[in-house]
Amino acid sequence: MVGIRFYPPCEELRGIVARIYAHESSPSAPGDPRWLIVPDGDVKLILPFAGAIRCQIGDTQRLHPVSRLILSG
C-alpha cells in the first residue's frame, strides 16, 4: 500500500512552504524502490511518524529512525 495526501500550507507559511504532504506505505524489503526524493531545487523536511526510513545514495545506506527530522534538498 502506498498513499500520498496533500495539504495546503497555512496562510502564514505560504510564502515559504510550497507544499505539505503525507506519504503512507506498508513495510518494504531492502532495495525495493518505493519512494524517490529527487533534487529539484526545493528543500524538504521529512519526519517519519511510524517506521524508519531507509535511504541509499550510491553505496552508502542510512536508516533514519522514527521522529528524527531529515533535511534533503
C-alpha positions as CSV (number, residue, x, y, z in Angstrom):
1,M,0.0,0.0,0.0
2,V,1.3,3.5,-0.9
3,G,-0.7,6.6,-0.4
4,I,0.0,10.3,-0.6
5,R,-2.2,13.1,0.8
6,F,-1.6,16.7,0.1
7,Y,-2.4,19.6,2.4
8,P,-2.2,23.3,1.7
9,P,0.1,25.3,4.0
10,C,-1.5,27.7,6.4
11,E,-1.6,31.3,5.2
12,E,1.3,32.4,7.3
13,L,3.6,29.8,5.7
14,R,2.5,30.1,2.0
15,G,5.4,32.4,1.1
16,I,8.0,29.9,2.2
17,V,6.3,26.5,2.1
18,A,5.4,25.2,-1.4
19,R,3.5,22.1,-0.3
20,I,2.8,19.7,2.6
21,Y,2.1,16.1,2.0
22,A,1.8,12.9,4.0
23,H,3.2,9.7,2.5
24,E,2.0,6.3,3.8
25,S,3.2,2.9,2.8
26,S,3.5,-0.6,4.1
27,P,6.9,-2.0,5.0
28,S,9.2,-2.8,2.1
29,A,12.2,-5.1,1.6
30,P,15.7,-3.6,1.3
31,G,16.3,-2.5,-2.2
32,D,12.6,-2.2,-3.0
33,P,12.3,1.3,-4.6
34,R,9.1,2.7,-3.1
35,W,9.7,6.4,-3.0
36,L,12.2,8.6,-4.7
37,I,13.1,12.1,-3.4
38,V,14.8,13.8,-6.3
39,P,16.8,17.0,-6.2
40,D,14.5,19.7,-7.7
41,G,15.8,22.8,-6.0
42,D,13.3,22.6,-3.1
43,V,14.4,21.9,0.4
44,K,12.5,19.1,2.0
45,L,11.9,18.5,5.7
46,I,10.9,14.9,6.3
47,L,9.7,13.5,9.6
48,P,8.9,9.8,9.8
49,F,6.0,9.2,12.3
50,A,5.7,5.4,12.1
51,G,8.5,3.2,10.9
52,A,12.0,4.2,9.9
53,I,13.1,5.5,6.5
54,R,15.9,3.7,4.7
55,C,17.8,5.5,2.0
56,Q,20.7,4.8,-0.3
57,I,22.9,7.1,-2.2
58,G,25.5,5.2,-4.3
59,D,27.0,2.6,-2.0
60,T,26.1,4.5,1.2
61,Q,23.0,3.4,3.1
62,R,21.3,5.1,6.0
63,L,18.4,4.3,8.3
64,H,16.5,7.3,9.7
65,P,14.6,6.3,12.9
66,V,11.1,7.5,13.8
67,S,10.7,11.1,14.9
68,R,14.1,12.1,13.6
69,L,14.0,15.1,11.2
70,I,15.6,14.6,7.8
71,L,16.7,17.6,5.7
72,S,17.0,17.0,2.0
73,G,17.4,19.3,-1.0
